Amino acid sequence: MKKILTIVMALAMVFAAATALAEEKAFTFRDGVTFGMNMDQVMAAETGLYEIDNEHTLGPVQFAELEYEHVSVEGKPADLTYLFVGNELVAIRVNLEEYAVTFDQAKADLIAIHGGEAAPVDLALLGNGIYAVDDDGYLERRAEAIVSGNVMIIIEADEEDIDVTFVDLNAAYINV
């Protein structure tokens, strides 16, 4: 009986340590927003005026969007869109306003904050999350990704601005 109790205690300590480590590495965006929050929780955490919309995609999911225009993200002017599937936050898109930052500056800043290295976007790892990045499911412009824990950060350049999308790789919609 004493051996069983010792084993149970050891397993409890390992589980507690793993849980604490997972919580320590959880991705947190501005104002304490984390993946998995519902729309009401995000609206309570964020400040400013918002617009709620549904984004129709060519993919297997439809996103509910919570949009904040003309905000500051890491000191840069931006438009911010939270994307929800089933009222669960699964992705965050930051549209850095025209000429606020270059692709290389955005990439360097994100690497400094989140670590890792930028590489071509691994579409297999991203799965259906591609529709959070681009509603037609294609990355036609310059794009690179940083994988940090269970978050893929995609940096994409178009003619006018830089978009950065944070995708929760643990979200169920990835494999829908």
C-alpha positions, 0 to 999 in steps of 0.5 A: 500500500505504501508503494502505491501511495508513493507512486500516486504522489509521484504522478501527482507531482509530475502532473502538477509540474507539467500543468504549471509549465503549460500555464507558464508557456500559455500564449497571452496577447494584449490586455490578457487575451488568450486563445480559447476565450469567448467573444464576451471575455475578449470584449471585456478585456479589450478597450475601444469600439468594436464591430462584430461580423461573420467572415465567409471563407472558401474553407470548412469553417466560418469565422465570427470576427471581432474587429478593433480599428486604429489601435496600437499593437506593440506601439505600432498603429494597426487594425486588430481582428479576433477570429472565433469558431464556435465562440472560441478564440482561435486566431488573431490577425493584426493588420499593421497599417500602411508603411508602419513597419517593413516585413523584415522589421516585423519579423525581427520584432516577433522573433525578439519577442517570441523566440524561434526562427522564421521559415516558410509557412508549414501548411501541413502544420497550419491545417485549416488555420490557413483560412484564418490567415487568408480567407481563400486559403492561399498565401500568394504574397511573401509569407513566413512563419514562426512557431512558438509553442502551440502558436504559429505566427504568420507574417505576410506582406502585400502591396500596402501593409504587413499582416501578422496572424497568430493561430492556435495550433491546438484549436479543434478547427485546425483538423476540421 
